[in-house]
Amino acid sequence: MVHLPPFALDHWLSTYDFATPPIAYNLASSTGPRWSVADICALGDAPLAIDDTILSYAPPEGSRALREAIAAFHDTDPDSIIVTTGASEALSILFCLGAQPGANIVLPDPGYPAYEAVAQAWGLATRSYHLRREDRFIQRADAILAQVDADTALVILNTPHNPTGTVMPRIEIEALAAALAERGVPLLVDEVYHPLYFTAPQPSAAGIPNVIVTSDLSKALSLPGLRTGWLIDADADRRARIIDARSYFTISGSPLLERLATHALQQSDAILARLRSVAQANIAQLDALIAGSGGRLAWVRPDGGTTAFPWFTDGRDSRSFCQTLAAQGVLLAPGDCFGHPAHMRLGFTQQEEGLATAVGRIAAALTAI
Ligand SMILES: Cc1ncc(COP(=O)(O)O)c(C=O)c1O
């Protein structure tokens, strides 16, 4: 039987977010402010009508219209794009195709927990490169390359990074991808938090030789309920195998969701403007929270993305603190969900209103420990 460990982060999030009523202040989620179907359809000069959508299968690689909208978002070729059921399916397909006997995959620690669990479930060994808070969580090419060996099938880079918010500049991604090309190893750049940057804006990694990009509508584009992700891969042979894998796994996406997704991407400026405004306002409040914590909490201010990964400076486990706050209606994610118990993940872009109240409760709970 394949071993899949319990997904601690999703258990924690579901317990509070799918409760009735849901948690009042969600600072644990990694997505953006919420949108309804009506909100999305109404965006733009020509509102979207979806009633006439035929509920057939979609093409396994995604509709042409959606692939063109994704290509415009990444400034790349629509033919290089394959639509998937969230970035999750894209990752699973890549791990499945890479899982030769003895093969390994190189991934970040801390990192999105599904990388390790799903890769191992497909039979890949995992090797981690470490993002150290003493080094501002920077993802360094030399540390990544040090983990690569003759059996490495794939290297994962996640930028902007979940949970730390660190960003690798495109010029460094190009150098890393070139170094990996010499060893015959593709670089997967998971950019689901692109293009949310707080310091220097970065272009997408799409188009860099030897790079496969994964992304989605769930994170920066704030629409996880559309379950729409994609892969961008210039390698036509690998794309053919990926499309076959998709046909086997899920057959296709939903034509209804693909139409909504296409419209959302065409209106991404409005969606991103709302996200950026929530992010800017909320990150300033988190700055004040950390500065006023009397040294109990420290953080590396994120350079991008929707989450930060502060920690207790005395090294205590954050879970009971997170439980206390959850009982008061404020949801943070305990760092043990990422294998780092003294940390906590703060998602600062979903909560459009009420952050001052939530931050006030966190500050009060800090003084009580
Ligand atoms: C870094 C990263 N990649 C991929 C995913 C998968 O998201 P989805 O399947 O909604 O696209 C997530 C979800 O949290 C994530 O944080």
The ligand as an ORCA input file, in Angstrom:
! r2SCAN-3c Opt
* xyz 0 1
  C       3.371     26.254     -3.700
  C       2.091     25.596     -4.070
  N       2.011     24.922     -5.215
  C       0.886     24.304     -5.600
  C      -0.250     24.354     -4.820
  C      -1.497     23.648     -5.310
  O      -2.596     24.499     -5.440
  P      -3.789     24.253     -6.482
  O      -3.932     22.786     -6.683
  O      -4.981     24.899     -5.858
  O      -3.387     24.939     -7.753
  C      -0.221     25.047     -3.605
  C      -1.400     25.087     -2.702
  O      -1.334     25.530     -1.581
  C       0.979     25.697     -3.230
  O       1.085     26.414     -2.098
*
